[in-house]
Amino acid sequence: MKSIKSKISKIISKNFEVYEHDFNINYIDHSILDRNQIYEFKIKKKDYIIKISFNYNNWKNELKVQEMLKNFDFTPKAVYKGSEDNYNYIIMKKINGNPSIKQINKLNKDNREKFIYNLGLVLGKIHSYKEFDFYGSWNENGSKSLINYRKEKDFNIARRIRENSIDDKTVEKGIKILENERKNLKNSRPKLTHKDFSLRNILIDNFGKLTGVLDFEHSVPEDPSMDICSLYHSSIIDSTYDFDVFKSGYEIINKFPYNFINNKKYYLVNTGLYLCGKFYSEKCEIYSRGLKLINKGLIYKDISLTF
């Protein structure tokens, strides 16, 4: 950590043309998967964030999407960017707020509802940016068929589960049901998706105002329903009422994804399997959440997800 901080200090010093002893950097423990390093610092009384990406392609992709969404006030804005000695960095103005995963339970009923409504509004804005011709790709290397694309992604989820030697009857049932449910998806034009639109990447203030959306490094043209799936990593829209509030915010900007409404069983099981496969080794709360989503998908009859 010390050597990384030293290198980051040099990058900041070079870009802002200040001495290293004129500022301090503080590590922000943001990514549970250690995909990157994030620090905050202050220069001339202004607050900044520097994000170090360990994956060059993810770094390039985040810069691309930040540029696409630069007119939205909730997206980070790059001040400086570069790549030095395998350190791919983006320096951004700091967006005020805290990860909503930590703040949501502190909100009163009215502020919580306002936040959920704005979740839908902001996601609708992201999805409204542009339609594309290919799933999962910015060019002709992607697939034009939603079913074929989801088939490939579902195969990868099942492969990860097998590699982790997950032996659970609920998981096995989930894998079996995906193929039949996937056949019901309707093809549509891909839209710009965040790909990790979960509460840990969404900032709010103490009153529930949504102040920022972070980490666009995995954003691609995709099925917009997958961003709604990311919200199910937590219980934020589990109840019928909360889902409807979220949906009403989204529909101010965009028509709500047809596939999610008509094929919710598929998306719940898919999300549950994804969580189980990715977080099984940690046996953490997220794995348990995955099992709950699979079970709910298996018996799904209505939109309520009260556990």
N, C-alpha and C positions, 0 to 999 in steps of 0.2 A: 504493500500500500504506500509506503514512504517513497519508493522510487517513482510510482505512478503520479503521486501528488507533486513531486519535484518536476516531472516532465510536463504536467498540466500547468503548473505555475509558469514555466518557461513559455508555453504556448500563449497563455493569457498575457504575459508580459510583452511578448512580441507583437501581438495583435493590438493591444491598447497603448503600446509604447509607454509603459510604466515600469518602475522597478518592482522586483518580486517582493521586496519587504514592504511595499505600499498597500498590499492587500492580503487577505487570508482566504483560503478555500475550505469549504466544509462539505464532507461527503454526505450524500443523501442516499439512504438505503431504500431504493425504489424497486428494483427488479428482483423478484423472487427466483428467477432463473439465471441471474448473473449474465445476462446478455450484453450488458453495458455498464458503464460507470458514470454517475451523475454527481456533479458538485455545484454548489452555489458560492457566489462571491460578490463583492461590492467594489465598484470603481467609481470614484467621484460621486458618492452617495446614491448611485444607481445600482439596482440589484440585477444580477445576471445568473444564468445557468450555463454550464458547459457539459455537454453530453459526449462521452467517448464511446464509440461503437466498435466492437471487436470484429464485426462483420462488415466488410467494405460494401457489399451489395445492399445490405440493409441501410447503411449510412446514405448511399446514393439515392435509395428509394425514398427515405424520409425527406431528404432535401427536395426531391421531385414533387412529392405530395404537399409539402409545406408551400411550395411555390404555387401549386394549383389552388390551394385554399387560402391564399394570402389575404384575401379580402374579408375573411371571416374573423371576427375579433376573438374567438375562442381558440384559434390555432397559434402555436408558437411561431415566432418570427426570428429567422437567422440574422445575426449581426455580423458574425464572421464564421467561416467554415474552411476546412482544409484537411490535409492528410500528411502527417509527418511521422516517420519511423514507425509505421503501422498503427499510429494513433489517428483514427478518423474522428474528427471533432466537429461539433456544431455549438457555437456560442449564441445564446438567445437571451432576450430580455425575459426576466423572471415574471411569470404570471402569478399573481397573488391567489392564495387559496391552499387548501389541503386536499389530499386524496379523499374522495368521497367515501371510500370503504371505511375510513377511520372516523368520518364525521356524521354519517347518515343517521346513526342511532342517537345522536345528540340533538337532532332537529325536532322541533315541535310538529304537530300534525299538519298545520298549514304550510310551514316551510318545506316539509318533506314532500307534500303534494306538489308544491311549486317546483321543486327540484325534479321530480319525476316527469312532470309536464315538459320542462325544459330539456330533459334527456331526449324525449321524443322530438322536440323542435330542432335541437342541434343535429341529431342523427338524420332527420329529414333533410336538413341543409346539406350535410355531407353527401347523402345519396342523390341529391338534386344536381350535383355539380355537372355530371355528364354521363351519358350512356356509352358503352363500348361494344366492340364486336367479339371479343374473346374473353373467356373466363380465366382468371389467374395469370394473365399476361397482358402486357401493354402492346403486343404485336401478334402476328400470325402464328406464333408458337403455341398459343393457347387453344382451348376447345370452344367450339360454337354451341355445343350441346351441354345444357345444364346437367342432364342425367349422366352423361358420360364423365363430366368433370367431377360430379359428386361421387360417382362410382370409384374413380381413382383416389379421391380423398378418403372415402370410407375404407378402401382397401388398406391405405396407410395407417388408419386408426386401428384396424383389426390386426395389422402386422405388429404394431407397437405393443398391443395387448398380448399377443403371442410371445413376443420377445421378452416381455416382463414376466412371462409364465403366470399370468393372472388366472386363477382357478376360482371362478365365481359363477354360480348358475344365473344370476341376474345379468351379468355381463354377457354370458353366452347367449341368453335369450335375446338380448339387445342386438347382438351381431346378426343373428338369424333374421330378425324382423326388418333390419335396415333395407335389405334388397327389395322386398315386396313393397315397402313404403316409398322407396326411392322412385319406383316406376310411376307414381302418381304425380310427380313434380311436373310443372308446366314450364316449357322453355320460355325465356324472356331475355331481354338485353341486359348484360351485366352492368352494374353501376359501381362507382367508386365506393369502396368499403374500407373501414378502418382496420378490421380483422382482429382487433383486441379491444373492442368497445366495452370494457369492464370497469367497474367502479374504481379500481386502483389507478386507472389512467384518466380519470375525470376529476377535475378540481372544483371545489365549492368553497364559499366563504361561510362564516358562522351563521348566516341567515338562510342558507340553502341556495344562494345564487350560484349558478353554474358559471365558473370563471374561465375554465380552460379544458381542452382535450389534448392529451399528450400521446407520444409514441406512435407515429404514423409509419414506422419503419417497415411494417408488414403489409401496408395498404396496397390493394390491387383491385382491378375490376373483378367483381365477384357477385354472387347472389346476395342481395341486401339482407335477406333473412339471417345470414350468418352473423351479422352485427347484433341482431336481436338475440341470437343464441349466446353471444358473449355476455349479455346482461344477465342471463340465467346462471352465470357462474356464481352469482349471489342470489338472494331472495327478493331483490328490490321490486320486481314486477310479478311476484308469484300470485298475488290475489287478483281476482277479477277486477276489483275496483282500481287497483294500481295499474294493471295492464291497460285498462280503458283510459286512464288519465294519460299514460305514456302514449297510447295510440292517438288520442285526440291532439296532443302536441305535434306528433309526427305528421298528421293529416292536415295541419295548417300549411305545410310545405309540399307534401308528397302524398300520393296514393299509397296506402299501407300495402306491403308486399303480399300479393295474392297467395303465393306458395305457403307463407307462414300460417295464414289463417286456415287454409284448407288442408295442410299437411303437417299440423303441429306435432303429431306423434313422431314423424320422422325426425324433426328438428330437436325434440326433447331427447330422444334416444341417442341421436348423433352427438349432441352436446355432452350427455352423460358419459358416453363411451370415450369421447375425447378427454374429458377430465380424468376418468379412471386410468386411461392409458398413460397420460402425461405425468400424473402425480402419484401413481401407485407406489413407487419406491419409498416415498415419504410417509405413506399411510396417514396422510393429514386430513384435515377437515374437508379439503377440496375433493378428495377421493370419495368421502362419504356423500358429499353433495352430488357427485356424479352418479352414484348408485341410486340416490333418490330420484334424480331426473329420469334415469332409465326405467325405474319402477313406475313412475308417473306416466311415462310415455307408453308403457306396456298396457296400462289400464285406462288410457286417456279417453275421455268421453266429452269433456267440456273444457273451457278455457281456464277454470280455477285451478291453481296449483297449491292450495293450502295444504301444508304438511302436518 
